[in-house]
């Protein structure tokens, strides 16, 4: 029996790459830049990423599936923190390479913890030193690299700036070189494995983090309760869940202005994502202690 010939060129490489690191080192910004699409929300607040999210980059010589993970941290006071650590560790189960992202000029206890997780997973490790553009003394970079790699095994070291999109090509070439030869794992035009429903909920949470991060650190979650397609328009009803009445008052704001603005900004992002008009209604409700309750976490989509 004849088998169809593969259309994939010789030497084509593909695989999964987990991107790990402590909170707020720029993992999501890096993946968005590499993929060329906002698959992960970003804010200045640590722990913005709560879920494992896949960002897919299809290049001329291969395909890289980046796994964005929650930031690894030592303190686990609540169920949601424990969930995020499990999600980050679980993302390493089926990857070919682990990328450790650190900030130029800094090596902290949580950086070491993230490195140890990669060692435990037994995957080859690439060190990415992000935010090199913010180093005041450029001559300090090489001594810093030498200090970090001493006694730690990395197959490559790549300094870059995700925000400035500098060094991204070098990183992609390094990763492709170490991935196995393979057929593509995903369709050429696919950029993530997450649903539109999930992405829209994240866009609302992004606005919460950006506008209320100092007042509402990690006590909010977003649930899409209803989604209807009405011709060329998507009608979306969402709920922002908080833990206390005082937090609800903060989200709603005087005369409801804060929640209206959050909804307006999120709706614009949804329309860019969905490429169609969106009618969005957002409510805020209270569920006490949801962030430390395993049952509530599962109902909000926090599943391993």
Secondary structure as GFF3:
##gff-version 3
##sequence-region A 1 304
A	DSSP	beta_strand	13	20	.	.	.	ID=ss1
A	DSSP	alpha_helix	27	35	.	.	.	ID=ss2
A	DSSP	beta_strand	53	58	.	.	.	ID=ss3
A	DSSP	beta_strand	62	68	.	.	.	ID=ss4
A	DSSP	alpha_helix	79	90	.	.	.	ID=ss5
A	DSSP	beta_strand	97	103	.	.	.	ID=ss6
A	DSSP	alpha_helix	109	121	.	.	.	ID=ss7
A	DSSP	beta_strand	124	130	.	.	.	ID=ss8
A	DSSP	three_ten_helix	132	134	.	.	.	ID=ss9
A	DSSP	alpha_helix	140	149	.	.	.	ID=ss10
A	DSSP	beta_strand	156	159	.	.	.	ID=ss11
A	DSSP	alpha_helix	168	178	.	.	.	ID=ss12
A	DSSP	alpha_helix	196	212	.	.	.	ID=ss13
A	DSSP	beta_strand	221	230	.	.	.	ID=ss14
A	DSSP	beta_strand	233	242	.	.	.	ID=ss15
A	DSSP	alpha_helix	245	252	.	.	.	ID=ss16
A	DSSP	three_ten_helix	254	256	.	.	.	ID=ss17
A	DSSP	alpha_helix	257	274	.	.	.	ID=ss18
A	DSSP	beta_strand	277	286	.	.	.	ID=ss19
A	DSSP	three_ten_helix	290	292	.	.	.	ID=ss20
A	DSSP	alpha_helix	294	299	.	.	.	ID=ss21
###
